[in-house]
Amino acid sequence: MSFKARDFAVGPHDSLWGSDDPLPGTNMQLLAGAGQTDGQFSVVRYTITTEVYTHIHELEDESIYLLDGEITVTVGDNTYDLEPGAFIFMPKGIPHSIVPRSESWRGLTVSVPGGPFQDCMEELLAFQKAGNQLTPEAMIEIQGKHGVRNVSPEDKWYEFKDR
């Protein structure tokens, strides 16, 4: 197996997505995608102001390194209160949710392998660029095509807030 990825750098305010942002209420920058890592992983930096309801990633493992803010993350039956500098690993197939304990929180997410999450976010971007309204129902449908399932008991998924 040969690794064809090449070195690259992304500035502190830059994104491989350009100035586009896939989700309302967030500020997301793609720092490394499947194309840069030979599909091994992706890294996204983001600031989020909303709760992320219970969902499952069927295709990738997800990790968060918390940069700013405080969050409570539930993974399966375990609950973790995280502060800046904390790290959490969330294996694929295990339900997880994130509740902010501060006005916003900023983190780095690493998804392994790199394609599914990136493909999902890029489809959400394309959907919005085509002039479509990104409703919770549309988001559930698009993310479902990429192996992300909403399993919130309240059938909630994502609170849309103005940026």
C-alpha positions as CSV (number, residue, x, y, z in Angstrom):
1,M,0.0,0.0,0.0
2,S,1.4,3.3,-1.0
3,F,0.5,6.6,0.6
4,K,0.1,9.4,-2.0
5,A,-0.8,12.3,0.3
6,R,1.4,15.3,0.2
7,D,2.3,17.9,2.8
8,F,0.1,21.0,3.0
9,A,-0.9,23.7,5.5
10,V,-4.1,25.6,6.3
11,G,-4.0,29.0,7.9
12,P,-5.5,29.8,11.3
13,H,-8.7,31.3,9.8
14,D,-8.7,29.3,6.5
15,S,-10.7,26.2,5.4
16,L,-10.4,23.8,2.5
17,W,-14.1,24.6,2.1
18,G,-13.3,28.2,1.5
19,S,-15.6,30.6,3.2
20,D,-18.5,28.2,3.1
21,D,-20.1,26.8,6.3
22,P,-22.2,23.6,6.1
23,L,-24.4,24.1,9.1
24,P,-26.3,27.2,10.5
25,G,-25.2,28.2,13.9
26,T,-21.7,26.9,13.5
27,N,-18.4,28.1,12.2
28,M,-16.7,25.1,10.6
29,Q,-13.4,24.9,8.8
30,L,-12.1,21.8,7.0
31,L,-8.4,21.6,8.0
32,A,-7.6,18.2,6.4
33,G,-9.9,16.1,4.2
34,A,-9.9,12.7,2.6
35,G,-8.1,14.1,-0.4
36,Q,-5.2,15.4,1.7
37,T,-4.9,12.3,3.9
38,D,-5.5,9.5,1.3
39,G,-8.9,9.0,3.0
40,Q,-7.3,8.1,6.4
41,F,-8.9,10.9,8.4
42,S,-10.4,14.4,8.3
43,V,-10.0,17.2,10.7
44,V,-12.6,20.0,11.2
45,R,-12.3,23.0,13.5
46,Y,-15.6,24.5,14.6
47,T,-17.5,26.7,17.0
48,I,-20.9,25.5,17.9
49,T,-23.7,27.3,19.9
50,T,-26.3,24.6,19.9
51,E,-26.9,21.2,21.4
52,V,-26.1,18.2,19.2
53,Y,-28.8,15.7,19.8
54,T,-28.3,11.9,20.2
55,H,-27.0,10.4,16.9
56,I,-24.9,7.5,15.7
57,H,-22.1,7.5,13.1
58,E,-22.2,4.1,11.4
59,L,-19.2,4.6,9.2
60,E,-16.6,6.5,11.2
61,D,-15.1,7.0,14.6
62,E,-15.2,10.5,15.9
63,S,-13.0,12.3,18.4
64,I,-13.1,15.9,19.9
65,Y,-10.3,17.9,21.3
66,L,-12.0,20.8,23.2
67,L,-10.3,24.1,22.7
68,D,-12.8,26.5,24.4
69,G,-16.0,26.3,26.3
70,E,-17.5,23.5,28.3
71,I,-19.6,20.6,27.1
72,T,-21.2,17.5,28.5
73,V,-20.8,14.5,26.1
74,T,-22.8,11.3,26.5
75,V,-21.5,8.3,24.7
76,G,-23.7,5.2,25.2
77,D,-24.3,5.0,29.0
78,N,-21.3,7.2,29.9
79,T,-21.4,10.9,30.5
80,Y,-18.3,13.2,30.5
81,D,-18.0,16.8,31.5
82,L,-15.3,18.4,29.3
83,E,-13.3,21.6,29.7
84,P,-10.7,23.1,27.4
85,G,-7.8,20.7,26.8
86,A,-10.0,17.6,27.2
87,F,-10.2,14.9,24.6
88,I,-13.0,12.4,23.9
89,F,-13.2,9.4,21.6
90,M,-16.6,8.3,20.3
91,P,-16.6,4.9,18.5
92,K,-18.7,4.4,15.5
93,G,-22.0,2.6,16.2
94,I,-22.4,4.1,19.7
95,P,-25.0,6.8,20.3
96,H,-23.6,10.1,21.4
97,S,-24.8,13.7,22.1
98,I,-23.3,17.0,23.1
99,V,-24.8,19.6,25.4
100,P,-23.0,22.9,25.8
101,R,-22.5,24.3,29.3
102,S,-21.2,27.6,28.0
103,E,-22.6,30.0,25.4
104,S,-20.5,28.4,22.7
105,W,-17.7,25.8,22.4
106,R,-14.9,25.4,20.0
107,G,-13.1,22.2,19.2
108,L,-11.2,20.0,16.7
109,T,-12.9,16.9,15.4
110,V,-11.0,14.0,13.9
111,S,-13.1,11.5,11.9
112,V,-11.6,8.2,10.8
113,P,-11.8,7.3,8.0
114,G,-11.8,10.7,6.4
115,G,-14.5,10.5,3.7
116,P,-17.9,10.0,5.2
117,F,-18.2,13.1,7.4
118,Q,-16.6,15.3,4.8
119,D,-18.9,13.9,2.1
120,C,-21.9,14.6,4.3
121,M,-20.9,18.2,5.0
122,E,-20.2,18.8,1.4
123,E,-23.6,17.5,0.4
124,L,-25.2,19.8,3.0
125,L,-23.2,22.7,1.5
126,A,-24.3,21.8,-2.1
127,F,-27.9,21.5,-0.9
128,Q,-27.9,25.0,0.5
129,K,-26.0,26.5,-2.4
130,A,-28.7,25.2,-4.7
131,G,-31.1,27.5,-2.9
132,N,-32.7,24.9,-0.7
133,Q,-33.8,25.5,2.9
134,L,-31.8,23.3,5.3
135,T,-34.6,22.1,7.6
136,P,-34.0,19.5,10.4
137,E,-35.9,17.0,8.1
138,A,-33.6,17.7,5.2
139,M,-30.5,17.4,7.4
140,I,-31.7,14.1,8.8
141,E,-32.2,12.8,5.2
142,I,-28.9,14.0,3.9
143,Q,-26.9,12.8,6.9
144,G,-28.7,9.4,6.8
145,K,-27.3,8.9,3.3
146,H,-23.8,9.2,4.9
147,G,-24.3,6.8,7.8
148,V,-25.3,9.3,10.5
149,R,-28.6,8.4,12.2
150,N,-30.7,10.5,14.5
151,V,-31.7,8.4,17.5
152,S,-32.9,11.2,19.8
153,P,-35.8,10.1,21.8
154,E,-37.5,13.4,21.2
155,D,-36.8,13.1,17.5
156,K,-34.8,16.3,17.7
157,W,-31.7,16.6,15.7
158,Y,-30.2,20.1,15.5
159,E,-31.4,23.6,16.6
160,F,-30.9,26.1,13.8
161,K,-29.8,29.5,15.0
162,D,-28.8,32.6,13.2
163,R,-25.1,32.9,12.6
